[in-house]
Amino acid sequence: MPENTNIIFFDEYKKLDKLCSEMYGKNSGGVTCYLNDMMAVPVMQRNRIPEWNQTYDRLRELRHIRNQMAHGEGSFEDYPCSEEDVLWLFEFRSKIMHISDPLAVYRRQTEESMHATRAKEDSPRAVDQWQTEESMHATRAKEDFLRAVDQSQTEENIADHQRMKMDNVEVIDQEENDSFEKEHSMLKEIAVFGLIVLLIVAAVLLFGKVYVEYFLLS
């Protein structure tokens, strides 16, 4: 009978409103809060969710029927509703409980979009950090290489200096040896010359003595 359907409808709407009120922390008016939240969503994002407009229009229509039943001058029979309306309210309440209603889908999509945006923002930051670390490693490696080259060149310069020092010592020793040999050769030559002079003098003296004894004394 229509009266029984209206009673079931009224009771089913009451359950839905109680569930929505608990969601919003209110004692009543949960369905109105739900409709207001749906209206607050931008149109572009509403269109991305299947059956958004149909759900809004149907829920608003059924709320109007319930308000007429509760506050109208007539009885329940004056505001007939169908079993299909009762079934829709039951299924919609089930969707809310299973977090598959339009607002739940919208919130889930928004969170996923925020996560994707955050990940996209974090990715260049991670790349920049990696490039900075790579640049730091490259700079450090370059500094280490230059330091090693400078150290190697310093060691080579020290070795070259030591070799040059040794070469100079050897040259000085060689020059001293050559000078000594020259002086020794000159002394030998002077000694030989002196000896020759002595021999000549001795010969002259001997000749003179012989001459005197032989020619003058005879």
C-alpha positions as CSV (number, residue, x, y, z in Angstrom):
1,M,0.0,0.0,0.0
2,P,1.2,3.6,-0.7
3,E,1.0,4.5,3.0
4,N,3.3,1.7,3.9
5,T,5.7,2.7,1.1
6,N,5.7,6.3,2.4
7,I,6.4,5.1,6.0
8,I,9.3,3.0,4.7
9,F,10.5,5.9,2.6
10,F,10.4,8.3,5.6
11,D,12.2,5.8,7.8
12,E,14.9,5.1,5.2
13,Y,15.5,8.9,4.7
14,K,15.8,9.2,8.5
15,K,18.5,6.6,8.5
16,L,20.4,8.4,5.7
17,D,20.1,11.8,7.4
18,K,21.4,10.3,10.7
19,L,24.4,8.8,8.9
20,C,25.2,12.1,7.2
21,S,24.7,14.0,10.4
22,E,27.2,11.7,12.1
23,M,29.7,12.4,9.3
24,Y,29.4,16.2,9.9
25,G,29.2,15.9,13.7
26,K,25.6,17.3,13.8
27,N,22.4,16.1,15.4
28,S,20.3,16.5,12.3
29,G,20.3,18.1,8.8
30,G,23.0,15.7,7.5
31,V,21.5,15.4,4.0
32,T,21.5,19.2,3.7
33,C,25.1,19.4,4.7
34,Y,25.9,16.7,2.1
35,L,24.1,18.7,-0.6
36,N,25.9,21.9,0.4
37,D,29.2,20.2,0.1
38,M,28.3,18.9,-3.4
39,M,27.4,22.5,-4.5
40,A,30.8,23.8,-3.2
41,V,32.7,21.5,-5.5
42,P,33.9,23.3,-8.7
43,V,31.9,22.4,-11.8
44,M,34.9,21.2,-13.8
45,Q,35.7,18.7,-11.0
46,R,32.1,17.6,-10.7
47,N,32.0,16.6,-14.3
48,R,34.9,14.2,-13.8
49,I,32.8,12.1,-11.4
50,P,30.1,9.8,-12.9
51,E,26.4,10.4,-11.9
52,W,27.4,13.5,-9.9
53,N,24.5,15.7,-11.2
54,Q,22.0,12.9,-11.2
55,T,22.8,12.1,-7.6
56,Y,22.5,15.8,-6.5
57,D,19.2,16.3,-8.3
58,R,17.7,13.0,-7.0
59,L,18.8,13.6,-3.4
60,R,17.5,17.1,-3.5
61,E,14.1,15.9,-4.9
62,L,13.8,13.2,-2.2
63,R,14.7,15.7,0.6
64,H,11.8,17.9,-0.7
65,I,9.4,15.0,-0.5
66,R,10.5,14.1,3.0
67,N,10.2,17.7,4.2
68,Q,6.6,17.9,2.7
69,M,5.8,14.7,4.6
70,A,7.2,16.1,7.9
71,H,6.0,19.7,7.7
72,G,3.1,19.6,5.2
73,E,-0.5,20.0,6.1
74,G,-1.6,16.8,4.6
75,S,-0.9,13.2,5.5
76,F,1.6,10.7,4.1
77,E,-0.8,9.7,1.4
78,D,-0.8,13.2,0.0
79,Y,2.9,12.8,-0.9
80,P,3.2,9.6,-2.7
81,C,6.6,8.1,-3.4
82,S,7.7,4.9,-5.1
83,E,9.5,1.8,-4.1
84,E,12.2,2.9,-6.5
85,D,12.7,6.0,-4.3
86,V,13.1,3.8,-1.2
87,L,15.6,1.6,-3.0
88,W,17.6,4.6,-4.1
89,L,17.9,5.9,-0.6
90,F,19.0,2.5,0.6
91,E,21.6,2.2,-2.1
92,F,22.9,5.7,-1.6
93,R,23.3,5.1,2.2
94,S,25.2,1.9,1.3
95,K,27.5,3.9,-1.0
96,I,28.3,6.3,1.8
97,M,29.1,3.4,4.2
98,H,31.4,1.8,1.5
99,I,33.0,5.2,0.7
100,S,31.9,5.1,-2.9
101,D,29.5,8.0,-2.9
102,P,30.3,11.1,-5.1
103,L,31.9,13.2,-2.4
104,A,34.1,10.3,-1.2
105,V,35.2,9.8,-4.8
106,Y,35.9,13.5,-5.2
107,R,38.0,13.6,-2.0
108,R,39.9,10.5,-3.0
109,Q,40.7,12.0,-6.5
110,T,41.7,15.3,-4.8
111,E,44.1,13.5,-2.5
112,E,45.6,11.5,-5.3
113,S,46.1,14.7,-7.3
114,M,47.8,16.3,-4.4
115,H,50.1,13.4,-3.9
116,A,50.9,13.4,-7.6
117,T,51.6,17.1,-7.5
118,R,53.8,16.7,-4.4
119,A,55.7,13.9,-6.0
120,K,56.2,15.9,-9.2
121,E,57.5,18.8,-7.1
122,D,59.8,16.5,-5.1
123,S,61.2,14.9,-8.3
124,P,63.0,18.1,-9.6
125,R,64.2,18.8,-6.0
126,A,65.7,15.3,-5.8
127,V,67.3,15.8,-9.2
128,D,68.7,19.2,-8.2
129,Q,70.0,17.6,-5.0
130,W,71.6,14.8,-7.0
131,Q,73.1,17.2,-9.5
132,T,74.4,19.3,-6.6
133,E,76.0,16.3,-4.9
134,E,77.5,15.2,-8.3
135,S,78.8,18.7,-8.8
136,M,80.3,18.7,-5.3
137,H,81.9,15.3,-6.0
138,A,83.3,16.5,-9.3
139,T,84.7,19.6,-7.7
140,R,86.2,17.6,-4.9
141,A,87.7,15.2,-7.4
142,K,89.1,18.1,-9.4
143,E,90.6,19.6,-6.3
144,D,92.2,16.3,-5.3
145,F,93.6,15.8,-8.8
146,L,95.1,19.3,-8.9
147,R,96.5,18.8,-5.4
148,A,98.0,15.5,-6.5
149,V,99.5,17.2,-9.6
150,D,100.9,20.0,-7.5
151,Q,102.4,17.5,-5.1
152,S,103.9,15.5,-8.0
153,Q,105.3,18.7,-9.6
154,T,106.7,19.8,-6.2
155,E,108.4,16.4,-5.7
156,E,109.7,16.5,-9.3
157,N,111.0,20.1,-8.7
158,I,112.7,19.0,-5.5
159,A,114.3,16.0,-7.3
160,D,115.4,18.2,-10.1
161,H,116.9,20.7,-7.7
162,Q,118.7,17.9,-5.9
163,R,120.0,16.5,-9.3
164,M,121.1,20.0,-10.3
165,K,122.9,20.4,-6.9
166,M,124.6,17.0,-7.4
167,D,125.6,18.0,-11.0
168,N,127.0,21.3,-9.8
169,V,129.0,19.5,-7.1
170,E,130.4,17.1,-9.7
171,V,131.2,20.0,-12.0
172,I,133.0,21.8,-9.2
173,D,134.9,18.7,-8.3
174,Q,135.8,18.1,-11.9
175,E,137.0,21.7,-12.2
176,E,139.1,21.4,-9.1
177,N,140.6,18.2,-10.4
178,D,141.4,19.8,-13.7
179,S,143.0,22.8,-11.9
180,F,145.0,20.6,-9.7
181,E,146.2,18.6,-12.7
182,K,147.1,21.8,-14.6
183,E,149.1,23.1,-11.6
184,H,150.8,19.7,-11.2
185,S,151.7,19.6,-14.9
186,M,153.1,23.2,-14.6
187,L,155.2,22.2,-11.6
188,K,156.6,19.2,-13.4
189,E,157.5,21.4,-16.4
190,I,159.2,23.9,-14.1
191,A,161.1,21.2,-12.4
192,V,162.3,19.7,-15.7
193,F,163.3,23.1,-16.9
194,G,165.2,23.8,-13.7
195,L,167.0,20.5,-14.0
196,I,168.0,21.3,-17.6
197,V,169.3,24.6,-16.5
198,L,171.3,23.0,-13.7
199,L,172.7,20.5,-16.1
200,I,173.7,23.2,-18.5
201,V,175.3,25.2,-15.7
202,A,177.2,22.2,-14.5
203,A,178.4,21.4,-18.0
204,V,179.6,25.0,-18.4
205,L,181.4,24.9,-15.1
206,L,183.0,21.6,-15.9
207,F,184.1,22.9,-19.3
208,G,185.6,26.0,-17.7
209,K,187.5,23.9,-15.2
210,V,188.9,21.7,-18.0
211,Y,189.8,24.7,-20.1
212,V,191.6,26.4,-17.3
213,E,193.6,23.3,-16.3
214,Y,194.5,22.3,-19.8
215,F,195.2,25.5,-21.6
216,L,196.3,27.9,-18.8
217,L,198.3,25.6,-16.6
218,S,200.1,23.7,-19.3
